[in-house]
Amino acid sequence: QAQLVESGGGLVQAGGSLRLSCAASGIIVSFNNMGWYRQAPGEQRELVAAITSGGNTNYADSVKDRFTISRDNRKNTVYLQMNNLKPEDTAGYYCNRVPPYSSYWGQGTQVTVSS
């Protein structure tokens, strides 16, 4: 059974940075297309960054040039470096395959950006 555990969220002022981690077990992240999703209160969950098994990356327009997705194959972990954070980035952040498997959703990690 695959398990994805997100960490690294917190409270940060606008303009600040955070690095999220997604530690995987039961799934090899380098063999899968992986992504970071976020969900704000009252909003649908959206994909904000993805990395293919081949290492190509894609970003939502709202985070392009501010967020960077990467992975460490030895640690079987996916990262999301978030710079120049804005209040509208406030959300719960989750990692999953792209497209997602419903059984892979973890608890996520909360990011709150104050203005």
C-alpha positions in Angstrom: 0.0 0.0 0.0 1.5 3.3 -1.1 1.8 6.1 1.4 2.7 9.8 0.7 3.6 11.9 3.7 3.7 15.7 3.3 5.6 18.1 5.5 7.2 21.5 5.6 4.2 23.8 5.7 3.8 26.7 8.1 3.0 30.3 8.6 5.0 32.7 6.6 4.8 36.4 5.6 4.2 37.5 2.1 7.4 37.4 0.1 8.8 34.5 2.2 9.8 31.0 1.2 8.9 27.4 2.3 10.1 24.0 1.1 7.6 21.2 1.2 8.6 17.5 1.2 6.6 14.4 0.2 8.2 11.2 1.5 6.9 8.2 -0.4 6.7 4.5 0.4 5.2 1.7 -1.6 5.6 3.8 -4.8 8.8 4.7 -6.6 8.5 8.4 -7.4 11.0 8.3 -10.2 8.9 5.7 -12.0 5.8 7.9 -11.9 4.6 11.4 -12.9 4.2 13.1 -9.6 2.6 16.4 -8.7 1.8 18.9 -5.9 -1.8 19.9 -5.5 -3.4 22.5 -3.3 -6.8 23.2 -2.0 -8.0 26.4 -0.4 -11.2 26.6 1.7 -14.2 26.5 -0.5 -12.1 25.8 -3.6 -11.5 22.7 -5.7 -8.1 20.9 -5.5 -5.8 22.1 -8.2 -2.5 20.8 -9.6 0.2 23.5 -9.2 3.4 21.6 -10.2 4.3 18.3 -11.8 7.4 16.3 -12.6 7.4 13.5 -15.1 9.2 10.2 -14.7 11.6 11.7 -17.2 12.3 14.7 -15.1 10.3 17.3 -17.1 8.4 19.9 -15.0 5.2 21.9 -15.5 3.6 24.6 -13.5 0.3 26.3 -13.2 0.5 29.9 -14.4 -0.3 31.2 -10.9 3.0 29.7 -9.5 5.3 29.8 -12.5 8.7 31.4 -11.8 8.0 31.2 -8.0 7.7 27.4 -7.3 10.1 24.7 -8.2 9.3 21.0 -8.1 12.1 18.4 -7.8 12.8 15.0 -6.5 15.5 13.0 -4.8 15.5 9.5 -6.1 17.7 8.1 -3.4 15.3 9.4 -0.7 12.2 8.6 -2.8 11.0 12.1 -2.0 9.4 14.9 -4.0 9.9 18.6 -3.0 8.2 21.9 -3.7 10.3 25.0 -3.2 8.0 28.0 -2.9 9.5 31.5 -3.1 7.9 34.9 -3.1 4.8 33.5 -1.4 1.6 35.4 -1.7 -1.6 35.4 0.5 -3.4 33.6 -2.4 -1.0 30.7 -2.0 -2.6 29.9 1.3 -4.0 26.3 1.1 -3.5 22.7 2.1 -0.8 21.2 -0.1 -0.8 17.5 -1.1 1.3 15.3 -3.3 0.0 12.5 -5.5 0.6 10.9 -8.8 -0.5 12.7 -12.0 -3.3 11.9 -12.5 -4.0 11.2 -8.9 -4.9 7.9 -7.2 -7.7 8.5 -4.7 -6.1 6.0 -2.3 -2.8 8.0 -2.3 -4.1 11.2 -0.8 -2.3 12.0 2.5 -3.0 14.5 5.2 -1.3 17.2 3.4 0.6 20.2 4.9 -0.9 23.6 5.6 0.6 26.7 4.1 -0.6 30.1 5.4 0.8 33.3 4.0 0.1 36.5 5.8 0.0 39.9 4.1 
